[in-house]
Every structure is written in C-alpha cells, then in structure tokens.
Amino acid sequence: MSQSNLSALFTNFNLVFNQALESAQSHYKDVSMIVPSKTETEVYKFLNNLPGMHEWVGSRTINRLSGSGFAICNKNWEQTIGLDRNDVEDDKYGFFGPLVRNMAVSGASHPDELIFSLLGDGFTKKCYDGQNFFDSAHPVTLDGTEDIRTYSNVFGSGKCAPWFLLDCSRPIRPLIFQSRRPLTFTQKTNVSDSNVFFENTFYYGADARYNVGFGLPQLAFACTAPLTPYNYSVVRAAMMSQMSATGRPLGIKPTHLVTVPGNESAALRILHSETIEATTNEWAGTATPIITQYLMGASGATNVWGNVADFVNPNDSYGAGSSVTDDGKPPATIVAGATITPNTEDTDDGSTTSSGNKTS
C-alpha cells in the first residue's frame, strides 16, 4: 500500500470515528459542570454558602471562598487496536469500520463511567468540605462568625440499591468533568514505524486527557431506602427545603433522578406514569430519569446494587438475571432480599400508616 492510500484510509477511519463519537449517547454532560483545564492539576474552592441577593444596608456582605479545597489532577486515557498489514492490503475493510466506530462509542461512554462511578462512591469519598460527598454532617459556617451548622444529604440505612436526586439547572453542578485534551483519533502506519517493520501491524488509537471530581453536595441527595413515591417525596422535599446559614432558602430543585438498572421500573413509574395504584401520580414529570449501569462500577457497590426492585413490595428485591416466570410476576422465592431499618426521614415501604414505619 502506498502512503497516499494509507492516508486516505486514515481519513476515512477518522471520519467514521468522529461521526460515531458525535452520535454516541452519554449523560455526563447532563449532570456535570464541564471545566476546561489548562494545566496538569486544577485547584477548586467553593463558597461556604450559596449566596443570593439581599437588601444592601450598610456595608456589603462578603461571601468568601472556603479555606479548604481540593485538586483534580488530569489523567491520560487511551485505547489502541492493531490491524494486520496483510488484511489491510487485501482490502478487508468491511470489519474495520465497525471496530473504529466501537472505539468512538467506548470513548464517548468513558466519561459516563467515571462520573457515575464517582457518584456511587460519594458515600465514602470526601468533597471540598472534608466530609464524604453524601454525609449527615456537612458543615455550613456564616462568614465572620464561628457559628457552624450542619446539614445532611443522605437518607436510608444502606441496604437497598441507591438512587440520587440532582439539581443540574445551575452553572455550578454536583459533579465536575475536567477536560484537558479531548478524545482524538491517531495512527501509526508508516512503513518505517517499528510496529510495521517488526510486527507487520498498523496501529490505530484514541487518546484523551481528563478527570472527574465532586462539585457542591447541596445539589445532590442520595437515598438507600426503596424508591417509592413517599420516599421520593421525602428526599425531594428535604433537598428543596435547604436553607443558608442566614436562613435564606437556597432555591434548589432536583432536575434528575439517577439510579441503577434494578430501579428502572420504579423510577419510570414514579416519573412517567399518570396514575399509581388507581390514583393520580403527582410526581410524573418532576425529574428526568437517568438509568445507568456505571453506578455499579463504584468501589463501594454491593451485590444489592445489582438486584431488581419490586415496586409493589418495596422490601423485596430479586437478583438480576433470575429466571423469568410464566405469569410475569416476581418469583415466589426471593433471590436476594433487602430489609431497611427506618430512620427518622424515610420508610421501608414508602408509607406513613404503620407506627413502625412512621416518620418522627
């Protein structure tokens, strides 16, 4: 093959790659603040409070960046395929196009993999205020005072697959995607290259440089109790009722519900169904569902995260891949159960009638 033919082939592969990259589905841009990076490491500091407008009386009120912060260091990412030179010379191009397209799809989904596995690890990984991203004691201080208050953005006892409410309507978002160099497609096909000279192989690769991190915890609430209309209303109300240290409502409103595939039925029923149990479903359309398997890539994920929730019996869940039934109903034998010990903020079954499950 002449070098001009190899260049034409690369041009074709590059076109296929970029078309597939542009059309690939991903959700990280829906939930992340995209931050262009210009150096190896970026340092982030946030305001102690989410400031708002107030009457100007006397001196201005100065909202300062927190003394603590965190850094996100960019990482290099790559994937490479080797194509036998003889296959290329013999015009065996039919299979190469899909390989290149698959590289683009894999590259496009990798930010999702990083972002949502990080979200799933929010129970054990710290954010800018020194607490775990999902924590019951996030500190809030009023500038110029020593008054420290706390708030919680986590519900449940940890025995059910998690679900998350996120407010992604603001320029600052609950997660950060830091981009240093976008995904690009490259080749190593010169006949004098070592891989061609010694291995008779052409190399094609994709590489990028980026990383992810946590944004503001006030914009993300997590729950590990069953995903039911009542529990959804409790977590949603708590998220929307957040106040600043001065008692000003923060104006937070969840826009997205993120959860694992096992909760897909519950999420779609709550957010899309017009009725639930023969009554009007007031929660239809109140958030956009994102069902992602990449949550299960979190280092803290357990087997329960892979179970299928039973919407009718919220305390029960079933192992993903358990056998189907003739009547289409959940199996009589529970493959994997999940029993939640109620706390003061959510319930096992999503109801408030039983004294044992009643909120206090």
C-alpha positions as CSV (number, residue, x, y, z in Angstrom):
1,M,0.0,0.0,0.0
2,S,1.2,3.4,-0.9
3,Q,1.5,6.1,1.8
4,S,-1.2,8.1,-0.1
5,N,-3.6,5.2,0.2
6,L,-2.9,4.8,3.9
7,S,-3.6,8.5,4.4
8,A,-6.9,8.1,2.5
9,L,-7.8,5.1,4.7
10,F,-7.0,7.1,7.8
11,T,-9.1,10.0,6.6
12,N,-12.0,7.6,6.2
13,F,-11.4,6.0,9.6
14,N,-11.2,9.4,11.2
15,L,-14.5,10.5,9.6
16,V,-16.1,7.3,10.9
17,F,-14.7,7.8,14.3
18,N,-15.9,11.4,14.7
19,Q,-19.3,10.6,13.3
20,A,-19.8,7.8,15.8
21,L,-18.3,10.0,18.6
22,E,-20.8,12.8,17.9
23,S,-23.8,10.5,17.7
24,A,-22.9,8.3,20.8
25,Q,-25.3,8.7,23.7
26,S,-23.9,9.8,27.1
27,H,-25.2,11.6,30.2
28,Y,-22.2,13.1,31.9
29,K,-22.8,16.5,30.3
30,D,-26.3,16.4,31.8
31,V,-25.1,16.2,35.4
32,S,-21.6,17.7,35.3
33,M,-20.0,21.1,35.2
34,I,-17.6,21.0,32.3
35,V,-14.4,22.7,33.2
36,P,-11.7,23.4,30.6
37,S,-8.3,22.7,32.1
38,K,-5.0,24.4,31.1
39,T,-2.6,22.7,33.4
40,E,-1.8,19.4,35.0
41,T,-3.8,20.0,38.1
42,E,-6.7,22.4,38.8
43,V,-7.5,23.5,42.4
44,Y,-11.1,24.1,43.4
45,K,-12.5,26.1,46.2
46,F,-16.2,26.8,46.7
47,L,-18.2,29.4,48.6
48,N,-19.1,28.4,52.2
49,N,-22.7,29.3,51.2
50,L,-24.7,29.6,48.0
51,P,-25.0,33.4,48.0
52,G,-28.1,35.3,47.0
53,M,-29.3,38.9,46.6
54,H,-30.3,40.8,49.7
55,E,-31.1,44.4,50.7
56,W,-27.9,46.5,50.7
57,V,-27.9,48.1,54.1
58,G,-24.6,49.4,55.4
59,S,-21.5,47.6,54.2
60,R,-21.7,44.8,51.6
61,T,-21.8,41.2,52.8
62,I,-18.7,39.5,51.5
63,N,-19.1,35.8,50.5
64,R,-15.6,34.3,50.6
65,L,-14.2,31.1,49.2
66,S,-13.8,28.3,51.7
67,G,-10.4,27.9,53.3
68,S,-10.4,24.2,52.3
69,G,-10.4,22.9,48.8
70,F,-9.4,20.1,46.6
71,A,-7.4,19.4,43.4
72,I,-8.3,17.4,40.4
73,C,-5.3,16.0,38.5
74,N,-5.7,15.2,34.8
75,K,-5.2,11.6,33.8
76,N,-4.3,10.1,30.4
77,W,-6.6,7.6,28.8
78,E,-6.2,5.6,25.6
79,Q,-7.3,2.6,23.6
80,T,-5.4,1.1,20.7
81,I,-6.1,-1.6,18.0
82,G,-3.7,-3.3,15.8
83,L,-4.7,-4.2,12.2
84,D,-2.7,-6.8,10.3
85,R,-1.0,-5.2,7.3
86,N,-1.9,-8.1,5.0
87,D,-5.6,-7.7,5.9
88,V,-5.4,-4.0,5.0
89,E,-3.6,-4.7,1.8
90,D,-6.1,-7.4,0.8
91,D,-9.0,-4.8,1.1
92,K,-10.6,-6.5,4.2
93,Y,-12.1,-3.1,5.2
94,G,-15.6,-4.3,6.0
95,F,-14.9,-5.2,9.6
96,F,-12.5,-2.3,10.3
97,G,-15.2,0.4,10.1
98,P,-17.2,-1.1,13.0
99,L,-14.1,-1.6,15.0
100,V,-13.3,2.1,14.7
101,R,-16.9,3.1,15.5
102,N,-16.8,0.9,18.6
103,M,-13.7,2.7,19.7
104,A,-15.6,6.0,19.4
105,V,-18.6,4.7,21.3
106,S,-16.3,3.3,24.0
107,G,-14.5,6.7,24.3
108,A,-17.8,8.6,24.4
109,S,-19.1,6.4,27.3
110,H,-15.9,6.6,29.3
111,P,-16.8,10.0,30.9
112,D,-20.1,8.4,32.0
113,E,-18.2,5.5,33.5
114,L,-16.0,7.9,35.5
115,I,-18.8,10.4,36.5
116,F,-21.4,7.9,37.7
117,S,-19.0,5.5,39.5
118,L,-17.7,8.6,41.3
119,L,-21.3,9.5,42.2
120,G,-21.8,5.9,43.6
121,D,-18.6,6.4,45.7
122,G,-20.0,9.6,47.2
123,F,-20.8,7.6,50.4
124,T,-17.1,7.0,51.1
125,K,-15.2,9.7,49.2
126,K,-14.7,13.2,50.5
127,C,-15.6,16.5,48.9
128,Y,-14.3,20.1,49.4
129,D,-15.7,20.5,52.9
130,G,-13.8,17.5,54.3
131,Q,-16.9,15.3,54.7
132,N,-18.0,12.4,52.5
133,F,-19.9,13.8,49.5
134,F,-23.0,12.1,50.9
135,D,-22.9,12.8,54.6
136,S,-25.1,13.6,57.5
137,A,-22.9,16.4,58.9
138,H,-21.9,18.8,56.2
139,P,-20.7,22.0,57.9
140,V,-22.1,25.4,57.0
141,T,-20.5,28.5,58.5
142,L,-21.6,32.1,58.5
143,D,-18.8,34.3,57.2
144,G,-17.3,36.4,60.0
145,T,-18.6,34.2,62.8
146,E,-17.7,30.9,64.5
147,D,-21.3,29.6,64.1
148,I,-21.1,26.2,62.4
149,R,-24.3,24.4,61.4
150,T,-24.6,21.1,59.6
151,Y,-26.9,19.6,57.0
152,S,-27.5,16.1,55.7
153,N,-27.8,15.0,52.1
154,V,-28.1,11.2,52.7
155,F,-31.1,9.0,53.6
156,G,-31.6,5.3,54.2
157,S,-29.6,2.6,56.1
158,G,-27.6,1.4,53.1
159,K,-29.4,-1.9,52.4
160,C,-31.1,-1.1,49.1
161,A,-29.7,-0.1,45.8
162,P,-29.1,3.7,45.8
163,W,-30.9,6.4,44.0
164,F,-29.9,10.1,43.7
165,L,-31.7,13.4,43.1
166,L,-29.5,16.0,41.4
167,D,-30.1,19.7,40.7
168,C,-28.4,20.3,37.3
169,S,-30.1,23.6,36.5
170,R,-27.3,25.8,37.7
171,P,-23.9,26.8,36.2
172,I,-22.3,25.0,39.2
173,R,-23.3,21.4,39.3
174,P,-22.9,18.5,41.7
175,L,-20.2,16.8,39.7
176,I,-17.2,18.1,37.7
177,F,-15.8,16.9,34.4
178,Q,-12.4,18.4,33.9
179,S,-11.2,18.3,30.3
180,R,-7.5,18.9,29.4
181,R,-7.4,17.3,25.9
182,P,-10.5,16.0,24.0
183,L,-10.6,12.5,22.6
184,T,-8.7,12.3,19.3
185,F,-8.0,9.5,16.7
186,T,-4.4,8.8,15.6
187,Q,-2.5,6.3,13.5
188,K,0.9,4.7,13.3
189,T,1.1,3.2,9.8
190,N,4.3,4.5,8.3
191,V,6.2,1.5,6.8
192,S,9.3,2.7,8.8
193,D,7.5,2.6,12.1
194,S,8.7,-0.2,14.4
195,N,5.3,-1.8,14.7
196,V,5.0,-2.1,10.9
197,F,8.7,-3.1,10.4
198,F,8.9,-5.7,13.1
199,E,5.2,-6.8,13.6
200,N,3.7,-6.2,10.2
201,T,0.9,-4.4,12.1
202,F,-0.8,-1.0,11.7
203,Y,-1.8,0.8,14.9
204,Y,-4.8,3.0,15.3
205,G,-5.6,4.6,18.6
206,A,-7.7,7.1,20.5
207,D,-6.5,9.1,23.5
208,A,-7.6,11.9,25.7
209,R,-6.7,13.6,29.0
210,Y,-9.3,14.5,31.6
211,N,-10.6,13.6,35.1
212,V,-13.6,14.0,37.3
213,G,-14.5,15.3,40.8
214,F,-17.2,16.4,43.2
215,G,-19.0,19.7,43.0
216,L,-21.4,21.1,45.6
217,P,-23.0,18.5,47.9
218,Q,-26.1,20.7,48.4
219,L,-27.0,19.9,44.8
220,A,-27.1,16.1,45.2
221,F,-29.1,13.9,47.7
222,A,-28.7,10.1,48.0
223,C,-31.1,7.5,49.3
224,T,-30.6,3.8,50.0
225,A,-34.2,3.1,51.0
226,P,-36.7,1.8,48.4
227,L,-37.6,4.1,45.6
228,T,-41.3,4.7,46.3
229,P,-43.5,7.7,45.8
230,Y,-43.4,8.5,49.5
231,N,-39.6,8.2,49.9
232,Y,-39.2,10.2,46.7
233,S,-41.3,13.0,48.2
234,V,-39.4,13.0,51.5
235,V,-36.0,13.3,49.8
236,R,-37.2,15.8,47.3
237,A,-38.8,18.0,50.0
238,A,-35.6,17.8,52.1
239,M,-33.5,18.8,49.1
240,M,-35.7,21.7,48.2
241,S,-36.0,22.9,51.9
242,Q,-32.3,23.6,52.3
243,M,-31.5,27.0,53.9
244,S,-28.4,29.1,54.0
245,A,-26.6,29.8,57.3
246,T,-28.6,33.1,57.4
247,G,-31.9,31.4,57.0
248,R,-32.4,32.2,53.3
249,P,-33.9,29.4,51.1
250,L,-31.3,28.2,48.6
251,G,-33.8,27.7,45.8
252,I,-32.6,24.2,45.0
253,K,-34.9,22.0,42.9
254,P,-34.0,18.5,41.7
255,T,-34.0,18.0,37.9
256,H,-32.6,14.5,37.5
257,L,-33.1,11.1,39.3
258,V,-30.1,8.8,38.8
259,T,-30.3,5.2,39.7
260,V,-29.2,1.6,38.8
261,P,-30.9,-0.7,36.3
262,G,-32.7,-2.6,39.0
263,N,-34.6,0.5,40.0
264,E,-35.6,1.4,36.4
265,S,-39.2,0.2,36.7
266,A,-39.7,2.2,40.0
267,A,-38.1,5.3,38.5
268,L,-40.1,5.2,35.3
269,R,-43.3,4.5,37.1
270,I,-42.8,7.4,39.5
271,L,-41.7,9.9,36.9
272,H,-43.7,8.8,33.8
273,S,-46.9,7.1,34.9
274,E,-50.1,9.2,35.1
275,T,-51.6,7.0,37.8
276,I,-50.2,4.8,40.5
277,E,-52.5,2.3,42.3
278,A,-55.6,3.9,40.7
279,T,-54.7,7.4,42.0
280,T,-53.2,10.4,40.2
281,N,-49.4,10.4,40.2
282,E,-48.4,13.9,41.2
283,W,-44.7,13.1,40.6
284,A,-45.0,12.5,36.9
285,G,-42.6,14.7,35.0
286,T,-41.0,16.2,38.1
287,A,-37.5,15.0,37.2
288,T,-35.6,13.4,34.3
289,P,-34.6,9.7,34.9
290,I,-31.1,8.5,34.2
291,I,-30.7,4.8,34.5
292,T,-27.0,3.9,34.3
293,Q,-25.1,0.7,34.9
294,Y,-22.0,2.7,35.6
295,L,-23.1,3.4,39.2
296,M,-22.3,-0.3,39.8
297,G,-18.7,0.5,38.9
298,A,-18.3,2.3,42.3
299,S,-15.8,0.7,44.6
300,G,-18.4,0.6,47.3
301,A,-21.1,-1.1,45.3
302,T,-22.5,-4.3,46.8
303,N,-24.5,-7.2,45.3
304,V,-27.7,-5.4,46.3
305,W,-27.0,-2.7,43.8
306,G,-27.5,-5.2,41.0
307,N,-30.9,-6.5,42.3
308,V,-34.2,-5.8,40.7
309,A,-36.6,-3.8,42.9
310,D,-40.2,-4.9,43.5
311,F,-42.3,-1.8,43.3
312,V,-45.4,-3.4,44.8
313,N,-43.4,-4.9,47.7
314,P,-40.6,-2.4,48.3
315,N,-38.8,-4.5,50.9
316,D,-38.2,-7.2,48.4
317,S,-35.6,-7.4,45.6
318,Y,-34.5,-10.0,43.2
319,G,-31.2,-11.0,41.8
320,A,-30.6,-9.6,38.3
321,G,-30.8,-12.5,35.8
322,S,-33.0,-14.7,38.0
323,S,-35.3,-16.9,35.9
324,V,-38.4,-15.4,34.3
325,T,-41.9,-16.7,35.4
326,D,-44.8,-17.9,33.4
327,D,-47.2,-15.3,34.9
328,G,-44.8,-12.5,34.6
329,K,-44.9,-11.8,38.3
330,P,-41.9,-11.7,40.7
331,P,-40.8,-15.2,41.7
332,A,-42.3,-16.7,44.9
333,T,-38.8,-17.3,46.3
334,I,-36.8,-14.1,46.8
335,V,-33.3,-14.5,45.4
336,A,-32.0,-11.6,47.4
337,G,-34.0,-9.6,50.0
338,A,-33.4,-6.1,51.3
339,T,-34.9,-5.1,54.7
340,I,-34.5,-1.5,55.7
341,T,-34.4,-0.3,59.2
342,P,-36.4,3.0,59.2
343,N,-34.7,6.2,60.2
344,T,-36.4,9.4,61.1
345,E,-36.5,10.6,57.5
346,D,-37.7,7.7,55.3
347,T,-39.5,4.4,55.4
348,D,-39.2,0.8,54.2
349,D,-42.4,0.6,52.2
350,G,-42.8,4.3,51.4
351,S,-45.9,4.6,53.5
352,T,-46.7,6.5,56.7
353,T,-49.5,4.5,58.1
354,S,-47.7,1.9,60.3
355,S,-46.3,3.1,63.6
356,G,-43.1,1.1,62.9
357,N,-42.6,2.9,59.6
358,K,-43.9,6.4,60.6
359,T,-41.5,9.3,60.4
360,S,-41.0,11.3,63.5
